[in-house]
Amino acid sequence: MNIRVDKSEEALSAAAIMGLVVLLCFWGIDDIPFLSVNEARRAVTAREMYESGQWLLPYMNGKLYLAKPPLFNWLTLLPTLLLDTVSELGLRLPSAVFALSSCSVVYVLGKHLGGRRVGLYAAMILAANTGFSLFARRAEIEMSLTGLSLLSLLAAWHYCVFRPIVTAHSEKGVTGDSEVVTGDSDLIVTDLGRRRNHRSR
């Protein structure tokens, strides 16, 4: 009986903390004017790309602007297209979504590794970080960089922990031989023809 109460309390705590993270990322992001020169640059670039219909390369004041990678500009154009205007909300929305996603991934990973409390503490520590919470509410590239870096680390961790173990074998294909050779960390496939009935354990 106590176990069920503990689980329900932990689930309630998780919902409350994630609700606070949602408020941190999204509440009032459209009420505050642009706070930095970088946010103003993103706004000018998004406006020119949106008005000209030129989505491939960013422009600022009519000139090509390639000081930063264009991914964040592309991400800001999606909410701008939906809202049909360049605004603080549209430009800050990608950062808020990346911040919420990062906290969610950290929670799930912490829960998987050490239980629900570890996941909650990890998400709380990340969200309470001053730099993280500031960039979660700004139209700058730092939060998208953080989210994509976290995604790459998560993919690397998943590969290192859950990669399949494959044994070496050879088989005859339509146009030649196929050979699969494995080591402790890498899988090398040498294909001299089309492989049939590939089996691995």
Phi, psi and chi 1 to 4 in degrees:
 res  aa     phi    psi   chi1   chi2   chi3   chi4
   1 MET       -  -43.2 -170.4   69.7  173.2      -
   2 ASN   -65.9  -31.3  -69.8  -26.7      -      -
   3 ILE   -64.9  -41.8  -65.8  175.5      -      -
   4 ARG   -64.7  -41.1  -69.5 -178.8 -179.0  175.4
   5 VAL   -62.6  -43.2  171.7      -      -      -
   6 ASP   -62.1  -42.8  -70.1  -17.0      -      -
   7 LYS   -64.9  -41.1  -74.7 -175.3  177.2  179.6
   8 SER   -68.0  -37.3   63.9      -      -      -
   9 GLU   -66.2  -40.5  -73.8  179.2   -3.8      -
  10 GLU   -66.6  -38.9  -73.0 -175.8    1.0      -
  11 ALA   -63.7  -40.6      -      -      -      -
  12 LEU   -64.8  -41.4 -174.7   60.8      -      -
  13 SER   -62.9  -42.0  -61.5      -      -      -
  14 ALA   -62.3  -43.1      -      -      -      -
  15 ALA   -64.5  -40.9      -      -      -      -
  16 ALA   -65.1  -43.4      -      -      -      -
  17 ILE   -66.9  -43.0  -70.0  170.2      -      -
  18 MET   -66.4  -32.0  -66.7  -47.3  -69.6      -
  19 GLY   -63.6  -40.8      -      -      -      -
  20 LEU   -65.4  -36.8  -69.7  173.4      -      -
  21 VAL   -65.0  -39.8  171.9      -      -      -
  22 VAL   -61.2  -44.3  169.1      -      -      -
  23 LEU   -61.9  -42.1  -71.8  176.0      -      -
  24 LEU   -59.9  -40.5  171.4   71.1      -      -
  25 CYS   -81.0  -35.3  -64.3      -      -      -
  26 PHE  -113.9  -25.0  -67.7   95.6      -      -
  27 TRP   -68.6  120.8 -178.1   59.2      -      -
  28 GLY    72.4   17.1      -      -      -      -
  29 ILE   -71.2  -16.6   60.8  173.4      -      -
  30 ASP   -96.0   -5.9   57.3  -21.2      -      -
  31 ASP   -86.9  -23.3  -65.6  -23.5      -      -
  32 ILE   -97.0  127.5  -56.6  172.1      -      -
  33 PRO   -62.4  166.7  -18.8   30.0      -      -
  34 PHE   -56.9  133.9  -66.9  126.0      -      -
  35 LEU   -98.6  -13.5  -62.5  172.2      -      -
  36 SER  -143.9  166.2   66.6      -      -      -
  37 VAL   -63.9  -35.9  174.8      -      -      -
  38 ASN   -63.3  -41.3  -75.4  -27.0      -      -
  39 GLU   -63.2  -40.1  -78.8 -165.4  -56.7      -
  40 ALA   -63.7  -38.4      -      -      -      -
  41 ARG   -62.4  -43.7  -74.7 -173.5 -176.9  132.8
  42 ARG   -62.0  -38.1  -55.0  -65.8  168.1  -97.7
  43 ALA   -65.9  -44.3      -      -      -      -
  44 VAL   -63.7  -43.9  170.3      -      -      -
  45 THR   -63.8  -44.6  -56.8      -      -      -
  46 ALA   -63.5  -41.0      -      -      -      -
  47 ARG   -63.0  -44.3 -175.2 -169.2   66.5 -152.6
  48 GLU   -68.4  -39.1  -67.9 -166.3   17.2      -
  49 MET   -66.3  -39.7  -67.6  173.4   72.4      -
  50 TYR   -69.1  -45.4  176.6   66.9      -      -
  51 GLU   -71.0  -33.1  -69.9  176.8   -6.9      -
  52 SER   -85.4  -17.6   66.8      -      -      -
  53 GLY    77.0    7.1      -      -      -      -
  54 GLN   -91.8   97.5  170.3   58.8  -94.9      -
  55 TRP   -95.9  -13.2  -76.5   42.0      -      -
  56 LEU   -74.8  -50.1 -176.8   59.5      -      -
  57 LEU  -118.8  138.1  -64.2  174.2      -      -
  58 PRO   -78.1  141.2   25.6  -30.3      -      -
  59 TYR  -124.6  147.9  -77.1   84.0      -      -
  60 MET  -138.8  123.0 -172.7  166.2   62.3      -
  61 ASN    56.3   38.0  -62.5  -34.6      -      -
  62 GLY    80.4   -1.2      -      -      -      -
  63 LYS  -114.8  148.8  -64.1 -179.7 -179.8  178.4
  64 LEU   -61.6  129.8 -163.5   60.8      -      -
  65 TYR  -120.5   99.7 -179.4   69.9      -      -
  66 LEU  -119.0   28.2  -63.5  175.7      -      -
  67 ALA   -69.2  -26.6      -      -      -      -
  68 LYS  -127.0  156.0  -61.2  -72.1 -175.4 -178.9
  69 PRO   -60.5  145.1  -22.4   32.6      -      -
  70 PRO   -79.9   -1.1   28.0  -33.6      -      -
  71 LEU   -57.8  -45.2  175.9   63.0      -      -
  72 PHE   -63.9  -35.8 -173.3   79.0      -      -
  73 ASN   -63.3  -40.9  -64.0  -45.0      -      -
  74 TRP   -64.0  -40.4  -62.2  -23.7      -      -
  75 LEU   -66.1  -34.4  -65.6  174.1      -      -
  76 THR   -73.9  -22.9   58.0      -      -      -
  77 LEU   -71.5  -26.6  -76.0  172.5      -      -
  78 LEU   -64.8  -53.9  -65.0  175.4      -      -
  79 PRO   -66.2  -30.0   16.8  -26.8      -      -
  80 THR   -63.0  -40.1  -61.9      -      -      -
  81 LEU   -65.1  -40.8 -176.7   63.7      -      -
  82 LEU   -69.0  -39.9  -66.7  174.7      -      -
  83 LEU   -83.5  -13.3  -62.1  171.2      -      -
  84 ASP    60.8   28.4 -162.4   27.6      -      -
  85 THR  -163.8  154.5 -176.2      -      -      -
  86 VAL   -88.8  117.5  177.3      -      -      -
  87 SER  -141.5  169.2   64.9      -      -      -
  88 GLU   -60.2  -39.5  -72.4   84.8   -5.3      -
  89 LEU   -62.4  -49.3  175.1   62.7      -      -
  90 GLY   -63.6  -38.3      -      -      -      -
  91 LEU   -77.5  -28.0  -68.4  175.0      -      -
  92 ARG   -92.6  -11.8  -69.7  171.9  174.7  159.8
  93 LEU   -61.0  -43.8 -161.4   57.4      -      -
  94 PRO   -59.0  -40.0  -25.2   34.6      -      -
  95 SER   -63.7  -42.1  -66.1      -      -      -
  96 ALA   -64.8  -40.5      -      -      -      -
  97 VAL   -66.0  -42.8  170.4      -      -      -
  98 PHE   -63.3  -39.1  -90.2  111.3      -      -
  99 ALA   -65.7  -45.2      -      -      -      -
 100 LEU   -63.5  -41.8 -179.8   62.0      -      -
 101 SER   -63.8  -40.1  -58.5      -      -      -
 102 SER   -63.6  -44.3  -62.5      -      -      -
 103 CYS   -63.5  -38.5  -72.1      -      -      -
 104 SER   -66.1  -42.4  -58.4      -      -      -
 105 VAL   -65.5  -41.1  167.6      -      -      -
 106 VAL   -63.9  -39.6  165.8      -      -      -
 107 TYR   -63.0  -48.7  166.3   72.1      -      -
 108 VAL   -63.8  -42.0  171.1      -      -      -
 109 LEU   -65.9  -43.3 -174.2   58.1      -      -
 110 GLY   -64.2  -38.1      -      -      -      -
 111 LYS   -64.4  -39.6  179.9 -178.0  174.5 -176.8
 112 HIS   -67.2  -38.4  177.7   75.0      -      -
 113 LEU   -83.3  -37.1  -68.5  175.1      -      -
 114 GLY  -137.4    6.8      -      -      -      -
 115 GLY   104.7  171.4      -      -      -      -
 116 ARG   -63.3  -38.5 -175.6  171.7  -73.4  169.4
 117 ARG   -64.8  -40.2  -72.0 -174.1 -178.4  178.8
 118 VAL   -61.7  -43.6  171.9      -      -      -
 119 GLY   -61.1  -41.9      -      -      -      -
 120 LEU   -64.4  -45.4  -74.3  175.4      -      -
 121 TYR   -62.8  -41.7  -69.9  145.6      -      -
 122 ALA   -63.1  -44.7      -      -      -      -
 123 ALA   -65.2  -39.3      -      -      -      -
 124 MET   -64.3  -43.6  -75.0  170.3   46.5      -
 125 ILE   -63.6  -42.3  -69.3  169.4      -      -
 126 LEU   -64.2  -47.6  179.3   61.3      -      -
 127 ALA   -67.4  -31.4      -      -      -      -
 128 ALA   -79.5   -9.7      -      -      -      -
 129 ASN   -64.2  129.0 -177.5  -73.0      -      -
 130 THR   -61.1  -47.6  -55.1      -      -      -
 131 GLY   -62.5  -41.4      -      -      -      -
 132 PHE   -62.6  -47.4 -176.8   87.4      -      -
 133 SER   -67.8  -31.0   60.5      -      -      -
 134 LEU   -70.6  -47.5  -75.0  176.1      -      -
 135 PHE   -73.9  -16.9  -75.5  114.6      -      -
 136 ALA   -67.4  -17.4      -      -      -      -
 137 ARG  -117.6   20.3  -57.6  171.2   57.0   82.1
 138 ARG  -126.4  151.6  -72.5 -167.3  176.8 -174.8
 139 ALA   -87.3   67.3      -      -      -      -
 140 GLU  -134.1  164.4  -61.6 -173.5   24.7      -
 141 ILE   -80.4   -8.9   67.4  169.6      -      -
 142 GLU   -60.9  -39.3  -81.3   75.6   12.7      -
 143 MET   -72.7  -36.3 -165.4   48.9   59.9      -
 144 SER   -66.7  -37.3   58.0      -      -      -
 145 LEU   -63.5  -41.1  177.8   62.5      -      -
 146 THR   -62.4  -46.7  -60.0      -      -      -
 147 GLY   -63.1  -43.4      -      -      -      -
 148 LEU   -71.1  -34.3  -67.0  173.2      -      -
 149 SER   -65.0  -41.2  -61.8      -      -      -
 150 LEU   -62.6  -40.7  178.4   62.3      -      -
 151 LEU   -62.8  -40.8 -179.2   63.1      -      -
 152 SER   -67.0  -40.1   66.1      -      -      -
 153 LEU   -65.3  -38.3  -69.8  173.0      -      -
 154 LEU   -65.2  -40.9 -176.3   64.6      -      -
 155 ALA   -65.0  -40.8      -      -      -      -
 156 ALA   -65.4  -42.1      -      -      -      -
 157 TRP   -63.6  -43.1  174.4   80.4      -      -
 158 HIS   -62.1  -39.9 -172.0  -89.6      -      -
 159 TYR   -65.0  -44.9  170.4   76.7      -      -
 160 CYS   -67.0  -32.3  -69.2      -      -      -
 161 VAL   -89.7  -41.4  173.7      -      -      -
 162 PHE  -111.8   13.0  -63.2  109.1      -      -
 163 ARG   -64.3  143.8   69.1  176.9 -177.2  -90.9
 164 PRO   -73.9  151.0   26.7  -33.3      -      -
 165 ILE   -97.1  119.4  -60.8  172.9      -      -
 166 VAL  -118.9  136.7 -177.3      -      -      -
 167 THR   -92.8  154.1   58.1      -      -      -
 168 ALA   -77.9  139.4      -      -      -      -
 169 HIS  -160.3  165.2   66.7  -81.4      -      -
 170 SER  -125.6  153.4  -61.4      -      -      -
 171 GLU  -151.3  159.0   51.1 -173.0   46.5      -
 172 LYS   -93.7  130.0 -162.8   77.5  171.2  172.9
 173 GLY  -105.4 -171.7      -      -      -      -
 174 VAL   -69.4  -43.3  173.4      -      -      -
 175 THR  -108.9    1.3   59.2      -      -      -
 176 GLY   167.9 -162.6      -      -      -      -
 177 ASP   -93.3  149.8  -67.2  -27.9      -      -
 178 SER  -122.9  139.2  -62.2      -      -      -
 179 GLU  -135.2  134.8 -173.9  175.4  -33.8      -
 180 VAL  -115.1  122.0  177.4      -      -      -
 181 VAL  -121.7  131.1 -177.2      -      -      -
 182 THR  -124.0  155.6   63.0      -      -      -
 183 GLY  -126.1 -165.0      -      -      -      -
 184 ASP   -70.0  -31.9  -70.4  -23.3      -      -
 185 SER  -120.7  -18.4   60.7      -      -      -
 186 ASP  -132.0  154.7  -65.1  -45.0      -      -
 187 LEU  -114.9  123.0  168.8   64.8      -      -
 188 ILE  -115.2  126.5  -56.3  169.2      -      -
 189 VAL  -115.0  122.7  177.1      -      -      -
 190 THR  -109.1  115.3  -54.5      -      -      -
 191 ASP  -116.2  111.6 -167.9   -7.7      -      -
 192 LEU   -99.2    4.1  -57.2  176.2      -      -
 193 GLY  -174.9 -175.5      -      -      -      -
 194 ARG   -75.0  131.0  -64.9  177.7   59.8 -171.0
 195 ARG   -88.4  141.1  -73.0  173.2  -69.6  152.8
 196 ARG  -123.1  145.9  -71.5 -176.1  173.6  178.9
 197 ASN    51.1   48.7  -58.4  -37.4      -      -
 198 HIS   -67.5  122.9  175.3   72.3      -      -
 199 ARG  -124.7  138.3  -66.3 -179.2 -178.1  177.2
 200 SER  -139.8  151.4   62.3      -      -      -
 201 ARG  -130.2      -  -12.4  178.1 -122.3  135.7
